[in-house]
Amino acid sequence: MRTLKDVKSGDTVIVEKISCAGSLKRRIMDMGITKGTTILVRKLAPLGDPIELTVRGYELSLRKSDAENIIVK
């Protein structure tokens, strides 16, 4: 399983599954990250956290702890 946390800067991936539940899953889905969504990893912060993404045409910053719950291909 490859998670969004493991993706390198400049790569484009597709969301396969969100592996968490409850309010965290709802919050991730409210940001526009759902199954089948294409995500471009724009860049990483100097220490690796947060991750800057392009999702559905807008920029989004996401913590690595949240990104490890998003399974991608």
mmJSON file of the N, C-alpha and C atoms, coordinates in Angstrom:
{"data_MODEL":{"atom_site":{
"group_PDB":["ATOM","ATOM","ATOM","ATOM","ATOM","ATOM","ATOM","ATOM","ATOM","ATOM","ATOM","ATOM","ATOM","ATOM","ATOM","ATOM","ATOM","ATOM","ATOM","ATOM","ATOM","ATOM","ATOM","ATOM","ATOM","ATOM","ATOM","ATOM","ATOM","ATOM","ATOM","ATOM","ATOM","ATOM","ATOM","ATOM","ATOM","ATOM","ATOM","ATOM","ATOM","ATOM","ATOM","ATOM","ATOM","ATOM","ATOM","ATOM","ATOM","ATOM","ATOM","ATOM","ATOM","ATOM","ATOM","ATOM","ATOM","ATOM","ATOM","ATOM","ATOM","ATOM","ATOM","ATOM","ATOM","ATOM","ATOM","ATOM","ATOM","ATOM","ATOM","ATOM","ATOM","ATOM","ATOM","ATOM","ATOM","ATOM","ATOM","ATOM","ATOM","ATOM","ATOM","ATOM","ATOM","ATOM","ATOM","ATOM","ATOM","ATOM","ATOM","ATOM","ATOM","ATOM","ATOM","ATOM","ATOM","ATOM","ATOM","ATOM","ATOM","ATOM","ATOM","ATOM","ATOM","ATOM","ATOM","ATOM","ATOM","ATOM","ATOM","ATOM","ATOM","ATOM","ATOM","ATOM","ATOM","ATOM","ATOM","ATOM","ATOM","ATOM","ATOM","ATOM","ATOM","ATOM","ATOM","ATOM","ATOM","ATOM","ATOM","ATOM","ATOM","ATOM","ATOM","ATOM","ATOM","ATOM","ATOM","ATOM","ATOM","ATOM","ATOM","ATOM","ATOM","ATOM","ATOM","ATOM","ATOM","ATOM","ATOM","ATOM","ATOM","ATOM","ATOM","ATOM","ATOM","ATOM","ATOM","ATOM","ATOM","ATOM","ATOM","ATOM","ATOM","ATOM","ATOM","ATOM","ATOM","ATOM","ATOM","ATOM","ATOM","ATOM","ATOM","ATOM","ATOM","ATOM","ATOM","ATOM","ATOM","ATOM","ATOM","ATOM","ATOM","ATOM","ATOM","ATOM","ATOM","ATOM","ATOM","ATOM","ATOM","ATOM","ATOM","ATOM","ATOM","ATOM","ATOM","ATOM","ATOM","ATOM","ATOM","ATOM","ATOM","ATOM","ATOM","ATOM","ATOM","ATOM","ATOM","ATOM","ATOM","ATOM","ATOM","ATOM","ATOM","ATOM","ATOM"],
"id":[1,2,3,4,5,6,7,8,9,10,11,12,13,14,15,16,17,18,19,20,21,22,23,24,25,26,27,28,29,30,31,32,33,34,35,36,37,38,39,40,41,42,43,44,45,46,47,48,49,50,51,52,53,54,55,56,57,58,59,60,61,62,63,64,65,66,67,68,69,70,71,72,73,74,75,76,77,78,79,80,81,82,83,84,85,86,87,88,89,90,91,92,93,94,95,96,97,98,99,100,101,102,103,104,105,106,107,108,109,110,111,112,113,114,115,116,117,118,119,120,121,122,123,124,125,126,127,128,129,130,131,132,133,134,135,136,137,138,139,140,141,142,143,144,145,146,147,148,149,150,151,152,153,154,155,156,157,158,159,160,161,162,163,164,165,166,167,168,169,170,171,172,173,174,175,176,177,178,179,180,181,182,183,184,185,186,187,188,189,190,191,192,193,194,195,196,197,198,199,200,201,202,203,204,205,206,207,208,209,210,211,212,213,214,215,216,217,218,219],
"type_symbol":["N","C","C","N","C","C","N","C","C","N","C","C","N","C","C","N","C","C","N","C","C","N","C","C","N","C","C","N","C","C","N","C","C","N","C","C","N","C","C","N","C","C","N","C","C","N","C","C","N","C","C","N","C","C","N","C","C","N","C","C","N","C","C","N","C","C","N","C","C","N","C","C","N","C","C","N","C","C","N","C","C","N","C","C","N","C","C","N","C","C","N","C","C","N","C","C","N","C","C","N","C","C","N","C","C","N","C","C","N","C","C","N","C","C","N","C","C","N","C","C","N","C","C","N","C","C","N","C","C","N","C","C","N","C","C","N","C","C","N","C","C","N","C","C","N","C","C","N","C","C","N","C","C","N","C","C","N","C","C","N","C","C","N","C","C","N","C","C","N","C","C","N","C","C","N","C","C","N","C","C","N","C","C","N","C","C","N","C","C","N","C","C","N","C","C","N","C","C","N","C","C","N","C","C","N","C","C","N","C","C","N","C","C","N","C","C","N","C","C"],
"label_atom_id":["N","CA","C","N","CA","C","N","CA","C","N","CA","C","N","CA","C","N","CA","C","N","CA","C","N","CA","C","N","CA","C","N","CA","C","N","CA","C","N","CA","C","N","CA","C","N","CA","C","N","CA","C","N","CA","C","N","CA","C","N","CA","C","N","CA","C","N","CA","C","N","CA","C","N","CA","C","N","CA","C","N","CA","C","N","CA","C","N","CA","C","N","CA","C","N","CA","C","N","CA","C","N","CA","C","N","CA","C","N","CA","C","N","CA","C","N","CA","C","N","CA","C","N","CA","C","N","CA","C","N","CA","C","N","CA","C","N","CA","C","N","CA","C","N","CA","C","N","CA","C","N","CA","C","N","CA","C","N","CA","C","N","CA","C","N","CA","C","N","CA","C","N","CA","C","N","CA","C","N","CA","C","N","CA","C","N","CA","C","N","CA","C","N","CA","C","N","CA","C","N","CA","C","N","CA","C","N","CA","C","N","CA","C","N","CA","C","N","CA","C","N","CA","C","N","CA","C","N","CA","C","N","CA","C","N","CA","C","N","CA","C","N","CA","C","N","CA","C","N","CA","C","N","CA","C"],
"label_alt_id":[null,null,null,null,null,null,null,null,null,null,null,null,null,null,null,null,null,null,null,null,null,null,null,null,null,null,null,null,null,null,null,null,null,null,null,null,null,null,null,null,null,null,null,null,null,null,null,null,null,null,null,null,null,null,null,null,null,null,null,null,null,null,null,null,null,null,null,null,null,null,null,null,null,null,null,null,null,null,null,null,null,null,null,null,null,null,null,null,null,null,null,null,null,null,null,null,null,null,null,null,null,null,null,null,null,null,null,null,null,null,null,null,null,null,null,null,null,null,null,null,null,null,null,null,null,null,null,null,null,null,null,null,null,null,null,null,null,null,null,null,null,null,null,null,null,null,null,null,null,null,null,null,null,null,null,null,null,null,null,null,null,null,null,null,null,null,null,null,null,null,null,null,null,null,null,null,null,null,null,null,null,null,null,null,null,null,null,null,null,null,null,null,null,null,null,null,null,null,null,null,null,null,null,null,null,null,null,null,null,null,null,null,null,null,null,null,null,null,null],
"label_comp_id":["MET","MET","MET","ARG","ARG","ARG","THR","THR","THR","LEU","LEU","LEU","LYS","LYS","LYS","ASP","ASP","ASP","VAL","VAL","VAL","LYS","LYS","LYS","SER","SER","SER","GLY","GLY","GLY","ASP","ASP","ASP","THR","THR","THR","VAL","VAL","VAL","ILE","ILE","ILE","VAL","VAL","VAL","GLU","GLU","GLU","LYS","LYS","LYS","ILE","ILE","ILE","SER","SER","SER","CYS","CYS","CYS","ALA","ALA","ALA","GLY","GLY","GLY","SER","SER","SER","LEU","LEU","LEU","LYS","LYS","LYS","ARG","ARG","ARG","ARG","ARG","ARG","ILE","ILE","ILE","MET","MET","MET","ASP","ASP","ASP","MET","MET","MET","GLY","GLY","GLY","ILE","ILE","ILE","THR","THR","THR","LYS","LYS","LYS","GLY","GLY","GLY","THR","THR","THR","THR","THR","THR","ILE","ILE","ILE","LEU","LEU","LEU","VAL","VAL","VAL","ARG","ARG","ARG","LYS","LYS","LYS","LEU","LEU","LEU","ALA","ALA","ALA","PRO","PRO","PRO","LEU","LEU","LEU","GLY","GLY","GLY","ASP","ASP","ASP","PRO","PRO","PRO","ILE","ILE","ILE","GLU","GLU","GLU","LEU","LEU","LEU","THR","THR","THR","VAL","VAL","VAL","ARG","ARG","ARG","GLY","GLY","GLY","TYR","TYR","TYR","GLU","GLU","GLU","LEU","LEU","LEU","SER","SER","SER","LEU","LEU","LEU","ARG","ARG","ARG","LYS","LYS","LYS","SER","SER","SER","ASP","ASP","ASP","ALA","ALA","ALA","GLU","GLU","GLU","ASN","ASN","ASN","ILE","ILE","ILE","ILE","ILE","ILE","VAL","VAL","VAL","LYS","LYS","LYS"],
"label_asym_id":["A","A","A","A","A","A","A","A","A","A","A","A","A","A","A","A","A","A","A","A","A","A","A","A","A","A","A","A","A","A","A","A","A","A","A","A","A","A","A","A","A","A","A","A","A","A","A","A","A","A","A","A","A","A","A","A","A","A","A","A","A","A","A","A","A","A","A","A","A","A","A","A","A","A","A","A","A","A","A","A","A","A","A","A","A","A","A","A","A","A","A","A","A","A","A","A","A","A","A","A","A","A","A","A","A","A","A","A","A","A","A","A","A","A","A","A","A","A","A","A","A","A","A","A","A","A","A","A","A","A","A","A","A","A","A","A","A","A","A","A","A","A","A","A","A","A","A","A","A","A","A","A","A","A","A","A","A","A","A","A","A","A","A","A","A","A","A","A","A","A","A","A","A","A","A","A","A","A","A","A","A","A","A","A","A","A","A","A","A","A","A","A","A","A","A","A","A","A","A","A","A","A","A","A","A","A","A","A","A","A","A","A","A","A","A","A","A","A","A"],
"label_entity_id":["1","1","1","1","1","1","1","1","1","1","1","1","1","1","1","1","1","1","1","1","1","1","1","1","1","1","1","1","1","1","1","1","1","1","1","1","1","1","1","1","1","1","1","1","1","1","1","1","1","1","1","1","1","1","1","1","1","1","1","1","1","1","1","1","1","1","1","1","1","1","1","1","1","1","1","1","1","1","1","1","1","1","1","1","1","1","1","1","1","1","1","1","1","1","1","1","1","1","1","1","1","1","1","1","1","1","1","1","1","1","1","1","1","1","1","1","1","1","1","1","1","1","1","1","1","1","1","1","1","1","1","1","1","1","1","1","1","1","1","1","1","1","1","1","1","1","1","1","1","1","1","1","1","1","1","1","1","1","1","1","1","1","1","1","1","1","1","1","1","1","1","1","1","1","1","1","1","1","1","1","1","1","1","1","1","1","1","1","1","1","1","1","1","1","1","1","1","1","1","1","1","1","1","1","1","1","1","1","1","1","1","1","1","1","1","1","1","1","1"],
"label_seq_id":[1,1,1,2,2,2,3,3,3,4,4,4,5,5,5,6,6,6,7,7,7,8,8,8,9,9,9,10,10,10,11,11,11,12,12,12,13,13,13,14,14,14,15,15,15,16,16,16,17,17,17,18,18,18,19,19,19,20,20,20,21,21,21,22,22,22,23,23,23,24,24,24,25,25,25,26,26,26,27,27,27,28,28,28,29,29,29,30,30,30,31,31,31,32,32,32,33,33,33,34,34,34,35,35,35,36,36,36,37,37,37,38,38,38,39,39,39,40,40,40,41,41,41,42,42,42,43,43,43,44,44,44,45,45,45,46,46,46,47,47,47,48,48,48,49,49,49,50,50,50,51,51,51,52,52,52,53,53,53,54,54,54,55,55,55,56,56,56,57,57,57,58,58,58,59,59,59,60,60,60,61,61,61,62,62,62,63,63,63,64,64,64,65,65,65,66,66,66,67,67,67,68,68,68,69,69,69,70,70,70,71,71,71,72,72,72,73,73,73],
"pdbx_PDB_ins_code":[null,null,null,null,null,null,null,null,null,null,null,null,null,null,null,null,null,null,null,null,null,null,null,null,null,null,null,null,null,null,null,null,null,null,null,null,null,null,null,null,null,null,null,null,null,null,null,null,null,null,null,null,null,null,null,null,null,null,null,null,null,null,null,null,null,null,null,null,null,null,null,null,null,null,null,null,null,null,null,null,null,null,null,null,null,null,null,null,null,null,null,null,null,null,null,null,null,null,null,null,null,null,null,null,null,null,null,null,null,null,null,null,null,null,null,null,null,null,null,null,null,null,null,null,null,null,null,null,null,null,null,null,null,null,null,null,null,null,null,null,null,null,null,null,null,null,null,null,null,null,null,null,null,null,null,null,null,null,null,null,null,null,null,null,null,null,null,null,null,null,null,null,null,null,null,null,null,null,null,null,null,null,null,null,null,null,null,null,null,null,null,null,null,null,null,null,null,null,null,null,null,null,null,null,null,null,null,null,null,null,null,null,null,null,null,null,null,null,null],
"Cartn_x":[0.829,0.0,0.871,0.569,1.294,0.359,0.85,0.033,0.498,-0.322,0.011,1.262,1.528,2.726,4.011,3.972,5.147,5.416,4.502,4.624,5.657,6.462,7.507,6.949,7.634,7.248,7.229,6.178,6.052,5.262,4.959,4.212,2.705,1.998,0.546,0.03,-0.948,-1.504,-3.032,-3.661,-5.114,-5.476,-6.461,-6.888,-7.619,-7.182,-7.83,-8.801,-8.386,-9.182,-8.734,-9.665,-9.333,-9.485,-8.38,-8.349,-8.725,-9.109,-9.524,-11.049,-11.571,-13.022,-13.402,-14.683,-15.196,-14.955,-14.674,-14.551,-13.337,-12.252,-11.071,-11.393,-12.081,-12.468,-13.388,-14.327,-15.253,-14.494,-13.515,-12.735,-11.924,-11.302,-10.526,-11.439,-12.6,-13.546,-14.089,-14.287,-14.756,-13.734,-12.462,-11.413,-11.39,-12.215,-12.282,-11.497,-10.93,-10.15,-11.078,-11.521,-12.407,-11.844,-12.418,-11.955,-12.013,-10.914,-10.84,-10.317,-10.082,-9.591,-8.105,-7.733,-6.333,-5.689,-4.521,-3.792,-2.383,-1.967,-0.591,0.123,1.234,2.04,2.964,2.67,3.427,4.787,4.806,6.084,5.922,7.06,7.099,7.759,7.349,8.001,9.432,10.328,11.731,11.917,11.11,11.22,10.232,9.559,8.672,7.224,6.914,5.538,5.154,4.139,3.083,3.448,2.523,2.649,1.715,2.201,1.344,0.849,-0.47,-1.114,-1.951,-2.215,-3.23,-4.327,-5.527,-6.676,-7.842,-8.399,-9.574,-9.378,-8.151,-7.882,-7.545,-7.401,-7.005,-5.855,-5.12,-3.976,-4.445,-3.836,-4.206,-2.941,-2.835,-1.728,-2.283,-1.562,-2.035,-0.903,-1.195,-0.197,0.151,1.373,1.782,0.959,0.577,-0.234,-1.586,-2.143,-3.397,-3.145,-2.021,-1.697,-1.466,-1.047,-0.795,-2.087,-3.239,-4.539,-5.138,-4.446,-4.955,-4.128,-4.752,-4.091,-4.236,-3.105,-3.081,-2.465,-2.677,-2.022,-1.403],
"Cartn_y":[-1.191,0.0,1.251,2.153,3.427,4.521,5.325,6.401,7.74,8.751,10.087,10.621,10.147,10.554,10.138,9.038,8.478,9.059,9.858,10.387,11.517,11.54,12.548,13.811,14.906,16.191,16.111,16.636,16.626,15.449,14.458,13.282,13.542,12.877,12.926,11.53,11.459,10.172,10.239,9.075,8.976,8.31,8.862,8.333,7.014,5.983,4.675,4.515,5.003,4.764,5.708,6.059,6.801,5.799,5.518,4.398,4.753,5.985,6.352,6.393,6.703,6.748,7.959,8.173,9.223,10.625,11.509,12.935,13.234,12.475,12.697,12.378,11.28,10.925,11.989,12.465,13.507,14.791,15.166,16.379,16.259,15.096,14.865,14.926,14.313,14.323,15.727,16.505,17.889,18.764,18.386,19.118,18.767,17.816,17.439,16.197,15.546,14.328,13.13,12.589,11.428,10.38,9.185,8.102,8.543,8.313,8.653,10.053,10.853,12.213,12.196,13.024,13.176,14.247,13.918,14.838,15.029,16.291,16.635,17.096,16.452,16.865,17.967,19.198,20.356,20.463,20.468,20.551,20.159,19.926,19.567,20.707,20.917,21.907,21.446,22.341,21.965,20.76,20.636,19.48,18.381,18.531,17.494,17.62,18.53,18.647,20.109,20.601,19.903,19.659,19.015,18.713,19.663,20.289,21.163,20.397,20.365,19.59,20.484,19.999,20.605,19.564,19.912,19.011,19.75,19.211,19.8,21.277,21.657,23.007,24.015,23.591,24.53,23.948,24.834,24.412,24.058,23.029,22.52,22.086,22.442,21.955,20.916,19.809,18.685,18.161,17.871,17.291,15.868,15.459,14.08,13.056,13.387,12.457,12.214,13.216,13.037,12.346,12.656,12.086,10.578,10.057,8.615,7.817,8.48,7.805,7.75,8.321,8.375,7.421,6.343,5.324,5.723,5.735,6.206,5.162,5.363,4.517,5.376],
"Cartn_z":[0.0,0.0,0.0,-0.871,-0.954,-0.452,0.458,0.994,0.426,0.603,0.123,0.811,2.007,2.753,2.027,1.284,0.618,-0.764,-1.296,-2.659,-2.689,-3.73,-3.889,-4.54,-4.341,-4.918,-6.44,-7.071,-8.517,-9.066,-8.242,-8.697,-8.673,-9.579,-9.623,-9.297,-8.391,-7.959,-7.971,-7.856,-7.786,-6.464,-5.766,-4.47,-4.685,-3.97,-3.997,-2.842,-1.662,-0.462,0.646,1.521,2.738,3.883,4.561,5.507,6.94,7.209,8.562,8.633,9.808,9.983,10.819,10.924,11.803,11.304,12.242,11.923,11.048,11.196,10.352,8.892,8.646,7.28,6.695,7.47,7.012,6.661,7.497,7.26,5.972,5.749,4.522,3.301,3.393,2.277,2.026,3.072,2.915,2.197,2.255,1.544,0.059,-0.37,-1.78,-2.121,-1.119,-1.363,-1.192,-2.328,-2.322,-3.278,-3.268,-4.128,-5.592,-6.315,-7.726,-8.018,-6.992,-7.172,-7.555,-8.517,-8.92,-8.051,-7.511,-6.63,-7.171,-7.281,-7.656,-6.39,-6.059,-4.914,-5.409,-5.003,-5.495,-4.829,-3.515,-2.809,-1.355,-0.724,0.691,1.453,2.678,3.527,3.81,4.206,4.431,5.36,6.374,7.273,6.899,5.749,5.248,5.686,6.552,7.043,7.103,6.472,5.723,4.256,3.563,2.142,1.396,0.34,-0.463,-1.678,-1.857,-2.908,-3.803,-5.017,-5.868,-6.034,-5.559,-5.581,-6.219,-7.296,-7.957,-8.301,-8.658,-9.107,-8.028,-6.785,-5.732,-4.925,-4.236,-3.433,-2.024,-1.469,-0.159,0.566,1.835,2.669,3.619,3.747,4.533,5.403,6.663,7.56,7.118,7.401,7.068,7.837,9.069,9.857,9.211,8.53,7.789,6.465,5.817,4.504,4.566,5.712,5.799,5.83,5.953,5.926,4.527,3.527,2.167,1.314,0.849,0.045,-1.426,-2.148,-3.532,-4.455,-5.775,-6.787,-7.842],
"occupancy":[1.0,1.0,1.0,1.0,1.0,1.0,1.0,1.0,1.0,1.0,1.0,1.0,1.0,1.0,1.0,1.0,1.0,1.0,1.0,1.0,1.0,1.0,1.0,1.0,1.0,1.0,1.0,1.0,1.0,1.0,1.0,1.0,1.0,1.0,1.0,1.0,1.0,1.0,1.0,1.0,1.0,1.0,1.0,1.0,1.0,1.0,1.0,1.0,1.0,1.0,1.0,1.0,1.0,1.0,1.0,1.0,1.0,1.0,1.0,1.0,1.0,1.0,1.0,1.0,1.0,1.0,1.0,1.0,1.0,1.0,1.0,1.0,1.0,1.0,1.0,1.0,1.0,1.0,1.0,1.0,1.0,1.0,1.0,1.0,1.0,1.0,1.0,1.0,1.0,1.0,1.0,1.0,1.0,1.0,1.0,1.0,1.0,1.0,1.0,1.0,1.0,1.0,1.0,1.0,1.0,1.0,1.0,1.0,1.0,1.0,1.0,1.0,1.0,1.0,1.0,1.0,1.0,1.0,1.0,1.0,1.0,1.0,1.0,1.0,1.0,1.0,1.0,1.0,1.0,1.0,1.0,1.0,1.0,1.0,1.0,1.0,1.0,1.0,1.0,1.0,1.0,1.0,1.0,1.0,1.0,1.0,1.0,1.0,1.0,1.0,1.0,1.0,1.0,1.0,1.0,1.0,1.0,1.0,1.0,1.0,1.0,1.0,1.0,1.0,1.0,1.0,1.0,1.0,1.0,1.0,1.0,1.0,1.0,1.0,1.0,1.0,1.0,1.0,1.0,1.0,1.0,1.0,1.0,1.0,1.0,1.0,1.0,1.0,1.0,1.0,1.0,1.0,1.0,1.0,1.0,1.0,1.0,1.0,1.0,1.0,1.0,1.0,1.0,1.0,1.0,1.0,1.0,1.0,1.0,1.0,1.0,1.0,1.0,1.0,1.0,1.0,1.0,1.0,1.0],
"B_iso_or_equiv":[0.0,0.0,0.0,0.0,0.0,0.0,0.0,0.0,0.0,0.0,0.0,0.0,0.0,0.0,0.0,0.0,0.0,0.0,0.0,0.0,0.0,0.0,0.0,0.0,0.0,0.0,0.0,0.0,0.0,0.0,0.0,0.0,0.0,0.0,0.0,0.0,0.0,0.0,0.0,0.0,0.0,0.0,0.0,0.0,0.0,0.0,0.0,0.0,0.0,0.0,0.0,0.0,0.0,0.0,0.0,0.0,0.0,0.0,0.0,0.0,0.0,0.0,0.0,0.0,0.0,0.0,0.0,0.0,0.0,0.0,0.0,0.0,0.0,0.0,0.0,0.0,0.0,0.0,0.0,0.0,0.0,0.0,0.0,0.0,0.0,0.0,0.0,0.0,0.0,0.0,0.0,0.0,0.0,0.0,0.0,0.0,0.0,0.0,0.0,0.0,0.0,0.0,0.0,0.0,0.0,0.0,0.0,0.0,0.0,0.0,0.0,0.0,0.0,0.0,0.0,0.0,0.0,0.0,0.0,0.0,0.0,0.0,0.0,0.0,0.0,0.0,0.0,0.0,0.0,0.0,0.0,0.0,0.0,0.0,0.0,0.0,0.0,0.0,0.0,0.0,0.0,0.0,0.0,0.0,0.0,0.0,0.0,0.0,0.0,0.0,0.0,0.0,0.0,0.0,0.0,0.0,0.0,0.0,0.0,0.0,0.0,0.0,0.0,0.0,0.0,0.0,0.0,0.0,0.0,0.0,0.0,0.0,0.0,0.0,0.0,0.0,0.0,0.0,0.0,0.0,0.0,0.0,0.0,0.0,0.0,0.0,0.0,0.0,0.0,0.0,0.0,0.0,0.0,0.0,0.0,0.0,0.0,0.0,0.0,0.0,0.0,0.0,0.0,0.0,0.0,0.0,0.0,0.0,0.0,0.0,0.0,0.0,0.0,0.0,0.0,0.0,0.0,0.0,0.0],
"pdbx_formal_charge":[null,null,null,null,null,null,null,null,null,null,null,null,null,null,null,null,null,null,null,null,null,null,null,null,null,null,null,null,null,null,null,null,null,null,null,null,null,null,null,null,null,null,null,null,null,null,null,null,null,null,null,null,null,null,null,null,null,null,null,null,null,null,null,null,null,null,null,null,null,null,null,null,null,null,null,null,null,null,null,null,null,null,null,null,null,null,null,null,null,null,null,null,null,null,null,null,null,null,null,null,null,null,null,null,null,null,null,null,null,null,null,null,null,null,null,null,null,null,null,null,null,null,null,null,null,null,null,null,null,null,null,null,null,null,null,null,null,null,null,null,null,null,null,null,null,null,null,null,null,null,null,null,null,null,null,null,null,null,null,null,null,null,null,null,null,null,null,null,null,null,null,null,null,null,null,null,null,null,null,null,null,null,null,null,null,null,null,null,null,null,null,null,null,null,null,null,null,null,null,null,null,null,null,null,null,null,null,null,null,null,null,null,null,null,null,null,null,null,null],
"auth_seq_id":[1,1,1,2,2,2,3,3,3,4,4,4,5,5,5,6,6,6,7,7,7,8,8,8,9,9,9,10,10,10,11,11,11,12,12,12,13,13,13,14,14,14,15,15,15,16,16,16,17,17,17,18,18,18,19,19,19,20,20,20,21,21,21,22,22,22,23,23,23,24,24,24,25,25,25,26,26,26,27,27,27,28,28,28,29,29,29,30,30,30,31,31,31,32,32,32,33,33,33,34,34,34,35,35,35,36,36,36,37,37,37,38,38,38,39,39,39,40,40,40,41,41,41,42,42,42,43,43,43,44,44,44,45,45,45,46,46,46,47,47,47,48,48,48,49,49,49,50,50,50,51,51,51,52,52,52,53,53,53,54,54,54,55,55,55,56,56,56,57,57,57,58,58,58,59,59,59,60,60,60,61,61,61,62,62,62,63,63,63,64,64,64,65,65,65,66,66,66,67,67,67,68,68,68,69,69,69,70,70,70,71,71,71,72,72,72,73,73,73],
"auth_comp_id":["MET","MET","MET","ARG","ARG","ARG","THR","THR","THR","LEU","LEU","LEU","LYS","LYS","LYS","ASP","ASP","ASP","VAL","VAL","VAL","LYS","LYS","LYS","SER","SER","SER","GLY","GLY","GLY","ASP","ASP","ASP","THR","THR","THR","VAL","VAL","VAL","ILE","ILE","ILE","VAL","VAL","VAL","GLU","GLU","GLU","LYS","LYS","LYS","ILE","ILE","ILE","SER","SER","SER","CYS","CYS","CYS","ALA","ALA","ALA","GLY","GLY","GLY","SER","SER","SER","LEU","LEU","LEU","LYS","LYS","LYS","ARG","ARG","ARG","ARG","ARG","ARG","ILE","ILE","ILE","MET","MET","MET","ASP","ASP","ASP","MET","MET","MET","GLY","GLY","GLY","ILE","ILE","ILE","THR","THR","THR","LYS","LYS","LYS","GLY","GLY","GLY","THR","THR","THR","THR","THR","THR","ILE","ILE","ILE","LEU","LEU","LEU","VAL","VAL","VAL","ARG","ARG","ARG","LYS","LYS","LYS","LEU","LEU","LEU","ALA","ALA","ALA","PRO","PRO","PRO","LEU","LEU","LEU","GLY","GLY","GLY","ASP","ASP","ASP","PRO","PRO","PRO","ILE","ILE","ILE","GLU","GLU","GLU","LEU","LEU","LEU","THR","THR","THR","VAL","VAL","VAL","ARG","ARG","ARG","GLY","GLY","GLY","TYR","TYR","TYR","GLU","GLU","GLU","LEU","LEU","LEU","SER","SER","SER","LEU","LEU","LEU","ARG","ARG","ARG","LYS","LYS","LYS","SER","SER","SER","ASP","ASP","ASP","ALA","ALA","ALA","GLU","GLU","GLU","ASN","ASN","ASN","ILE","ILE","ILE","ILE","ILE","ILE","VAL","VAL","VAL","LYS","LYS","LYS"],
"auth_asym_id":["A","A","A","A","A","A","A","A","A","A","A","A","A","A","A","A","A","A","A","A","A","A","A","A","A","A","A","A","A","A","A","A","A","A","A","A","A","A","A","A","A","A","A","A","A","A","A","A","A","A","A","A","A","A","A","A","A","A","A","A","A","A","A","A","A","A","A","A","A","A","A","A","A","A","A","A","A","A","A","A","A","A","A","A","A","A","A","A","A","A","A","A","A","A","A","A","A","A","A","A","A","A","A","A","A","A","A","A","A","A","A","A","A","A","A","A","A","A","A","A","A","A","A","A","A","A","A","A","A","A","A","A","A","A","A","A","A","A","A","A","A","A","A","A","A","A","A","A","A","A","A","A","A","A","A","A","A","A","A","A","A","A","A","A","A","A","A","A","A","A","A","A","A","A","A","A","A","A","A","A","A","A","A","A","A","A","A","A","A","A","A","A","A","A","A","A","A","A","A","A","A","A","A","A","A","A","A","A","A","A","A","A","A","A","A","A","A","A","A"],
"auth_atom_id":["N","CA","C","N","CA","C","N","CA","C","N","CA","C","N","CA","C","N","CA","C","N","CA","C","N","CA","C","N","CA","C","N","CA","C","N","CA","C","N","CA","C","N","CA","C","N","CA","C","N","CA","C","N","CA","C","N","CA","C","N","CA","C","N","CA","C","N","CA","C","N","CA","C","N","CA","C","N","CA","C","N","CA","C","N","CA","C","N","CA","C","N","CA","C","N","CA","C","N","CA","C","N","CA","C","N","CA","C","N","CA","C","N","CA","C","N","CA","C","N","CA","C","N","CA","C","N","CA","C","N","CA","C","N","CA","C","N","CA","C","N","CA","C","N","CA","C","N","CA","C","N","CA","C","N","CA","C","N","CA","C","N","CA","C","N","CA","C","N","CA","C","N","CA","C","N","CA","C","N","CA","C","N","CA","C","N","CA","C","N","CA","C","N","CA","C","N","CA","C","N","CA","C","N","CA","C","N","CA","C","N","CA","C","N","CA","C","N","CA","C","N","CA","C","N","CA","C","N","CA","C","N","CA","C","N","CA","C","N","CA","C","N","CA","C","N","CA","C","N","CA","C","N","CA","C"],
"pdbx_PDB_model_num":[1,1,1,1,1,1,1,1,1,1,1,1,1,1,1,1,1,1,1,1,1,1,1,1,1,1,1,1,1,1,1,1,1,1,1,1,1,1,1,1,1,1,1,1,1,1,1,1,1,1,1,1,1,1,1,1,1,1,1,1,1,1,1,1,1,1,1,1,1,1,1,1,1,1,1,1,1,1,1,1,1,1,1,1,1,1,1,1,1,1,1,1,1,1,1,1,1,1,1,1,1,1,1,1,1,1,1,1,1,1,1,1,1,1,1,1,1,1,1,1,1,1,1,1,1,1,1,1,1,1,1,1,1,1,1,1,1,1,1,1,1,1,1,1,1,1,1,1,1,1,1,1,1,1,1,1,1,1,1,1,1,1,1,1,1,1,1,1,1,1,1,1,1,1,1,1,1,1,1,1,1,1,1,1,1,1,1,1,1,1,1,1,1,1,1,1,1,1,1,1,1,1,1,1,1,1,1,1,1,1,1,1,1,1,1,1,1,1,1]
}}}
